[in-house]
Amino acid sequence: MAITDGFRQFKSPGPVASAYLLDRTSKVKALRGPVGGGKTVTNIYDGMRAAALMAPCNDGVIRYRRAIIGSTYGQLERNLYPSWKRWLPDDETNFTPDQEWKGGGGRSAWHRLNWDIVPTTPHQRAVAAKFGRQLLEVRAEFIFAAIGDLVVEEFMRGFEPTDLWLFEADQLPESVMTVGATRIGRYPATGDAPDAVPLDVPFHYYIGMDLNSPDTDSWFYETFEEKKPATMRCYAQPSGLAPNAENRKNLRPDYYDNQIETLMGQRNGKNLVRRMVHNQYAPTVDGQPVYEAYDDSTHLAQTPLAPLKGVEIVMG
């Protein structure tokens, strides 16, 4: 299993996406950004990177399983599969000839990929030296599933992945994250079996997610912006029209102009533009907001405000 020219060379969309990829401590991490910000491709690569950094099992093989969860199979097939198969084709053009795709067409799908890596972590190097190998074999499984109308607890029953990717997480109920947190880290097994990771060797498992900015009534806003648990981290990309916008090199010059024109023709168009183009949270409104120009990046303090000595307090 050698890496061939079939694999597309990944380049991070920008610094925020890079920070998301490099996060190896958060139990839950989210990449929030505008449409066209490169979130999907970043998460595809995040899974490949997570597999390549896994601890080898006792037989020297790296085993990894990621469950990718969407709201419906139509959503996965329309919004995810084209990008997935562009980067990881399910035929002989793939970067690894040893791969297999099953399912799809309105039901769950499964993509198995095997490839070799150069050991990079201390444990990987030690295992490679033990077996006299220059390369280590990775056996990765990616399972695509949609929750649909199922009860989350029922949907999650039997799941034993290494980690989870919640695709377009703002379209999913919060319970997918909370229940999913109890299912990750179950693969591979730990112990003395050949296909298990030794008990004294830790590996990082987590929930990754991507999304556009939701409204301020969403569970995501409450969790990541109000509660802010220490084990969770949200990486927010700049506006698609900002000078430091991410992934612009891969978009047509009029991409966001066309997005704005389309969104403004819909009900609540201004807030849709805020969310989908400028990556700003927006309220769920009936009618017009009082302060239309409100902007989180300008009017919301990013850290708690402390009293300024010598400044009078004026109450009105």
C-alpha positions as CSV (number, residue, x, y, z in Angstrom):
1,M,0.0,0.0,0.0
2,A,1.9,3.0,-1.2
3,I,0.7,6.6,-1.5
4,T,0.1,7.4,-5.1
5,D,-0.6,10.5,-7.1
6,G,-4.4,9.9,-6.7
7,F,-4.5,11.8,-3.4
8,R,-5.2,15.5,-3.8
9,Q,-2.7,17.7,-1.8
10,F,-4.5,19.4,1.0
11,K,-3.7,23.0,1.9
12,S,-5.5,24.6,4.9
13,P,-8.0,27.3,4.0
14,G,-6.5,29.6,6.5
15,P,-5.2,30.1,10.1
16,V,-8.5,29.3,11.9
17,A,-8.9,26.1,10.0
18,S,-5.3,25.2,10.8
19,A,-5.8,25.8,14.5
20,Y,-8.9,23.6,14.4
21,L,-6.8,20.8,12.8
22,L,-4.0,21.2,15.3
23,D,-6.3,21.0,18.3
24,R,-5.4,17.7,20.0
25,T,-6.7,18.5,23.5
26,S,-10.4,19.5,23.2
27,K,-13.0,16.8,23.8
28,V,-15.4,18.7,21.4
29,K,-14.2,21.1,18.8
30,A,-16.2,23.1,16.2
31,L,-15.3,24.9,13.0
32,R,-17.8,27.6,12.4
33,G,-17.6,29.6,9.2
34,P,-19.3,31.1,6.2
35,V,-20.5,29.1,3.2
36,G,-17.5,28.3,1.1
37,G,-15.0,28.6,4.0
38,G,-13.5,25.2,3.4
39,K,-15.0,23.6,6.5
40,T,-16.0,20.3,4.9
41,V,-12.6,19.6,3.3
42,T,-10.9,20.6,6.6
43,N,-12.9,18.0,8.4
44,I,-12.2,15.4,5.8
45,Y,-8.5,16.0,6.3
46,D,-9.0,16.1,10.1
47,G,-10.2,12.5,10.0
48,M,-7.2,11.4,7.9
49,R,-4.9,13.2,10.2
50,A,-6.5,11.7,13.3
51,A,-6.0,8.2,11.8
52,A,-2.4,8.9,11.0
53,L,-1.7,10.0,14.6
54,M,-3.4,7.0,16.3
55,A,-1.5,4.7,18.5
56,P,-0.7,1.4,16.8
57,C,-2.2,-1.8,18.1
58,N,-0.2,-4.7,19.6
59,D,0.4,-6.2,16.1
60,G,1.8,-2.9,14.8
61,V,-1.2,-1.9,12.8
62,I,-3.0,1.4,13.3
63,R,-6.8,1.0,13.4
64,Y,-9.2,3.9,13.3
65,R,-13.0,4.4,12.9
66,R,-14.8,7.7,12.4
67,A,-18.6,8.0,12.4
68,I,-19.9,10.9,10.3
69,I,-23.4,11.9,11.3
70,G,-25.8,14.1,9.4
71,S,-29.4,15.1,9.7
72,T,-30.7,13.1,6.7
73,Y,-29.2,10.9,4.0
74,G,-30.3,13.4,1.4
75,Q,-28.2,16.1,3.2
76,L,-25.2,13.8,3.3
77,E,-25.5,12.8,-0.4
78,R,-26.1,16.3,-1.6
79,N,-23.7,18.3,0.6
80,L,-20.9,15.9,1.7
81,Y,-20.4,13.0,-0.7
82,P,-19.4,15.2,-3.7
83,S,-16.5,16.7,-1.6
84,W,-15.7,13.5,0.0
85,K,-15.3,11.6,-3.2
86,R,-13.5,14.4,-4.9
87,W,-10.8,14.1,-2.2
88,L,-11.1,10.4,-1.5
89,P,-12.4,8.8,-4.7
90,D,-14.1,5.4,-4.2
91,D,-12.5,3.9,-7.2
92,E,-9.0,3.0,-8.5
93,T,-8.0,6.7,-8.7
94,N,-7.8,6.9,-4.9
95,F,-4.5,7.6,-3.2
96,T,-4.6,4.1,-1.9
97,P,-5.6,1.2,-4.2
98,D,-6.7,-0.8,-1.1
99,Q,-10.1,0.8,-0.4
100,E,-13.8,-0.1,-0.5
101,W,-17.1,1.8,-0.6
102,K,-20.4,0.3,0.4
103,G,-23.9,1.6,0.8
104,G,-25.3,5.1,0.0
105,G,-28.5,5.8,-2.0
106,G,-30.7,6.7,1.0
107,R,-29.0,4.5,3.5
108,S,-25.8,4.3,5.6
109,A,-22.5,4.1,3.8
110,W,-19.1,2.8,4.7
111,H,-15.7,3.7,3.3
112,R,-12.6,1.6,4.2
113,L,-9.2,3.0,3.4
114,N,-5.8,1.4,4.0
115,W,-2.5,3.2,3.6
116,D,1.0,3.4,5.0
117,I,2.5,6.3,7.0
118,V,5.9,7.3,8.2
119,P,5.9,7.0,12.0
120,T,5.8,10.5,13.6
121,T,4.9,10.0,17.3
122,P,7.3,8.5,19.8
123,H,5.1,5.5,20.3
124,Q,4.7,5.0,16.6
125,R,8.5,5.1,16.1
126,A,9.0,2.6,19.0
127,V,6.5,0.2,17.4
128,A,8.0,0.5,14.0
129,A,11.5,-0.2,15.5
130,K,10.1,-3.2,17.4
131,F,8.8,-4.8,14.2
132,G,11.7,-3.6,12.0
133,R,9.5,-1.4,9.8
134,Q,10.0,1.9,8.1
135,L,6.3,2.4,7.5
136,L,3.2,1.6,9.6
137,E,-0.1,0.4,8.1
138,V,-3.3,2.4,8.7
139,R,-6.6,0.6,8.5
140,A,-9.3,3.3,8.6
141,E,-13.1,3.1,8.5
142,F,-15.5,6.0,7.8
143,I,-19.1,5.3,8.5
144,F,-21.8,7.7,7.2
145,A,-25.1,7.8,9.1
146,A,-28.2,10.1,9.3
147,I,-30.3,10.4,12.4
148,G,-33.5,11.3,10.5
149,D,-36.5,10.8,12.8
150,L,-34.9,8.3,15.1
151,V,-34.6,8.9,18.9
152,V,-30.9,9.8,19.5
153,E,-30.4,7.1,22.1
154,E,-31.7,4.5,19.8
155,F,-29.7,5.8,16.9
156,M,-26.4,5.8,18.9
157,R,-27.0,2.3,20.3
158,G,-24.2,0.0,19.2
159,F,-21.9,2.8,17.9
160,E,-18.3,2.0,18.8
161,P,-16.2,4.6,16.9
162,T,-12.9,6.2,17.7
163,D,-14.4,9.6,17.2
164,L,-17.3,11.5,15.6
165,W,-17.7,14.2,13.0
166,L,-21.1,16.0,13.3
167,F,-21.7,17.3,9.7
168,E,-23.5,20.6,9.6
169,A,-24.0,20.4,13.4
170,D,-26.4,23.3,13.6
171,Q,-28.9,21.0,11.8
172,L,-28.6,18.3,14.5
173,P,-30.1,18.2,18.0
174,E,-27.8,18.8,20.9
175,S,-28.3,15.2,22.2
176,V,-26.3,13.9,19.2
177,M,-23.3,15.6,20.8
178,T,-24.1,14.7,24.4
179,V,-25.0,11.1,23.8
180,G,-22.2,10.8,21.2
181,A,-19.7,11.8,23.9
182,T,-20.5,8.5,25.7
183,R,-19.8,6.4,22.5
184,I,-16.4,7.7,21.4
185,G,-13.1,6.1,22.3
186,R,-14.4,2.6,22.0
187,Y,-12.3,1.6,19.0
188,P,-9.9,0.1,18.9
189,A,-10.2,-2.0,22.0
190,T,-7.6,-1.8,24.7
191,G,-5.7,-4.7,26.2
192,D,-3.4,-7.5,25.2
193,A,-5.2,-8.7,22.0
194,P,-3.3,-8.3,18.7
195,D,-5.9,-5.8,17.4
196,A,-6.0,-3.8,20.7
197,V,-4.0,-0.8,21.9
198,P,-2.0,-1.5,25.0
199,L,-3.7,-0.2,28.2
200,D,-0.8,2.1,29.1
201,V,-0.8,3.9,25.7
202,P,-3.4,6.7,25.5
203,F,-4.9,8.0,22.3
204,H,-6.9,11.2,21.7
205,Y,-10.6,10.8,20.8
206,Y,-13.0,13.6,20.4
207,I,-16.1,15.0,18.6
208,G,-15.4,17.4,15.7
209,M,-18.1,19.4,14.0
210,D,-18.6,22.0,11.3
211,L,-21.4,24.5,10.8
212,N,-22.6,27.9,9.6
213,S,-23.4,30.4,12.3
214,P,-26.8,29.4,13.7
215,D,-29.4,31.7,15.4
216,T,-28.9,32.9,18.9
217,D,-31.7,30.6,20.1
218,S,-29.8,27.5,19.1
219,W,-28.3,25.0,21.5
220,F,-24.9,25.6,19.9
221,Y,-25.0,29.3,20.8
222,E,-26.0,28.6,24.4
223,T,-23.3,25.9,24.8
224,F,-20.3,27.5,23.0
225,E,-21.0,31.2,23.5
226,E,-22.7,31.3,26.9
227,K,-21.7,28.3,28.9
228,K,-18.3,27.8,27.2
229,P,-17.2,24.5,28.8
230,A,-13.5,24.2,29.3
231,T,-13.3,20.9,27.3
232,M,-15.1,22.5,24.2
233,R,-13.6,25.0,21.7
234,C,-15.2,26.9,18.8
235,Y,-13.0,28.1,16.0
236,A,-14.7,30.9,14.1
237,Q,-13.6,31.9,10.7
238,P,-13.7,35.5,9.4
239,S,-16.5,36.8,7.2
240,G,-16.3,35.6,3.7
241,L,-15.9,39.3,2.6
242,A,-13.2,40.1,5.2
243,P,-9.6,40.9,4.1
244,N,-8.5,37.7,5.9
245,A,-11.3,35.5,4.7
246,E,-10.4,31.8,4.5
247,N,-10.5,29.7,1.3
248,R,-11.0,32.7,-1.0
249,K,-8.3,31.4,-3.3
250,N,-10.5,28.5,-4.2
251,L,-13.7,30.5,-4.8
252,R,-14.7,32.6,-7.8
253,P,-14.4,36.4,-7.3
254,D,-18.2,36.9,-7.4
255,Y,-18.9,33.9,-5.2
256,Y,-20.2,35.9,-2.2
257,D,-21.9,38.6,-4.3
258,N,-24.0,35.8,-5.8
259,Q,-24.6,34.3,-2.3
260,I,-25.8,37.7,-1.0
261,E,-28.1,38.2,-4.0
262,T,-29.7,34.8,-3.5
263,L,-30.1,35.1,0.3
264,M,-31.5,38.6,0.2
265,G,-34.3,37.3,-1.9
266,Q,-35.5,35.0,0.9
267,R,-37.5,35.8,4.0
268,N,-35.3,37.2,6.8
269,G,-32.6,37.7,4.1
270,K,-30.4,40.2,6.1
271,N,-30.0,37.7,8.9
272,L,-29.2,34.9,6.5
273,V,-26.5,37.1,5.0
274,R,-25.1,37.7,8.5
275,R,-25.0,34.0,9.2
276,M,-24.0,32.5,5.9
277,V,-21.7,35.1,4.5
278,H,-20.4,37.1,7.5
279,N,-20.3,34.2,10.0
280,Q,-22.2,36.2,12.6
281,Y,-24.9,34.8,14.9
282,A,-28.3,36.3,14.2
283,P,-31.5,36.3,16.2
284,T,-34.7,34.5,15.2
285,V,-36.9,37.5,14.4
286,D,-40.4,38.3,13.4
287,G,-40.3,41.8,11.9
288,Q,-37.3,44.0,12.1
289,P,-34.5,44.0,14.8
290,V,-34.0,47.2,16.8
291,Y,-30.3,47.4,16.1
292,E,-29.7,46.1,12.6
293,A,-26.0,47.1,12.6
294,Y,-25.2,45.0,15.7
295,D,-22.1,42.9,15.1
296,D,-20.6,40.4,17.6
297,S,-17.0,41.2,16.5
298,T,-17.5,44.9,17.2
299,H,-20.1,45.2,19.9
300,L,-19.5,42.1,22.0
301,A,-16.6,42.0,24.4
302,Q,-14.4,38.9,23.7
303,T,-13.3,38.7,27.4
304,P,-15.1,39.8,30.6
305,L,-14.9,43.6,31.2
306,A,-13.1,44.8,34.3
307,P,-13.8,48.1,36.0
308,L,-11.6,51.0,34.9
309,K,-10.1,52.9,37.8
310,G,-11.0,56.6,37.9
311,V,-13.9,56.3,35.5
312,E,-17.3,57.4,36.9
313,I,-20.2,55.1,36.9
314,V,-23.2,56.8,35.3
315,M,-26.7,55.2,35.9
316,G,-29.7,56.2,33.9
